Amino acid sequence: IESGDRGLYLVDFEYVALGDPLFDLATISEHHSKSGDWAAKFLHMYLERPARTAEAERLMLWRRYYRCLLALWELRIDGLS
């Protein structure tokens, strides 16, 4: 994406879909190996309010899902070696 005189931006569309925005937060938290406390603060900042219990649980569920997805990628990559 070209942005006038500000330069060029690249967008990674690998996981683009209409889905739960908490999946994006989980992906960031897990991909960068952030702790549960960091993820909880991140969720609070994203929501601009304290997270409800169901929201915090959903984030943790998405974090587990993303860890499983990464494990599958590692199996795939290891299988190609």
C-alpha positions as CSV (number, residue, x, y, z in Angstrom):
1,I,0.0,0.0,0.0
2,E,1.5,3.3,-1.0
3,S,0.8,6.2,1.4
4,G,1.7,9.4,-0.4
5,D,5.0,10.7,0.8
6,R,5.0,8.4,3.9
7,G,6.3,5.4,1.9
8,L,5.3,1.9,1.1
9,Y,3.5,-0.5,3.5
10,L,3.4,-4.3,3.1
11,V,0.3,-6.1,4.4
12,D,0.4,-9.8,5.2
13,F,-2.9,-11.4,4.3
14,E,-2.1,-14.9,5.4
15,Y,-4.9,-15.0,8.1
16,V,-7.3,-12.5,6.5
17,A,-10.9,-13.4,7.1
18,L,-14.0,-12.2,8.9
19,G,-13.5,-13.7,12.3
20,D,-13.0,-13.1,15.9
21,P,-10.7,-10.1,16.5
22,L,-9.4,-11.8,19.6
23,F,-7.7,-14.3,17.3
24,D,-5.5,-11.5,16.0
25,L,-4.7,-10.5,19.6
26,A,-3.9,-14.2,20.4
27,T,-1.7,-14.5,17.4
28,I,0.3,-11.5,18.4
29,S,0.6,-12.7,22.0
30,E,1.7,-16.2,21.1
31,H,3.9,-15.4,18.1
32,H,5.9,-13.0,20.2
33,S,6.0,-15.3,23.2
34,K,4.2,-12.9,25.5
35,S,3.0,-14.0,29.0
36,G,-0.6,-14.4,30.0
37,D,-0.2,-11.2,32.1
38,W,1.0,-9.3,29.0
39,A,-1.9,-10.7,27.0
40,A,-4.4,-9.7,29.6
41,K,-3.1,-6.1,29.6
42,F,-3.1,-6.1,25.8
43,L,-6.7,-7.2,25.8
44,H,-7.6,-4.4,28.3
45,M,-5.9,-1.8,26.1
46,Y,-7.7,-3.2,23.0
47,L,-11.1,-3.2,24.6
48,E,-10.4,0.2,26.3
49,R,-12.0,-1.3,29.4
50,P,-11.4,-4.3,31.7
51,A,-12.1,-7.6,29.9
52,R,-15.1,-9.6,30.9
53,T,-14.4,-13.2,32.1
54,A,-15.8,-14.6,28.8
55,E,-13.5,-12.4,26.7
56,A,-10.4,-13.3,28.7
57,E,-11.3,-17.0,28.4
58,R,-11.9,-16.6,24.6
59,L,-8.5,-15.0,24.2
60,M,-6.9,-17.9,26.1
61,L,-8.8,-20.4,23.9
62,W,-7.5,-18.6,20.8
63,R,-4.0,-18.6,22.2
64,R,-4.1,-22.4,22.6
65,Y,-5.6,-22.8,19.1
66,Y,-2.7,-20.7,17.7
67,R,-0.1,-22.8,19.5
68,C,-1.7,-25.9,17.9
69,L,-1.5,-24.2,14.5
70,L,2.1,-23.4,15.0
71,A,2.8,-27.0,16.0
72,L,1.2,-28.2,12.8
73,W,3.4,-25.7,10.8
74,E,6.5,-27.0,12.6
75,L,5.5,-30.6,11.7
76,R,5.1,-29.5,8.1
77,I,8.4,-27.7,8.0
78,D,10.2,-30.5,9.7
79,G,8.7,-33.0,7.2
80,L,10.2,-31.0,4.3
81,S,13.7,-31.2,5.6
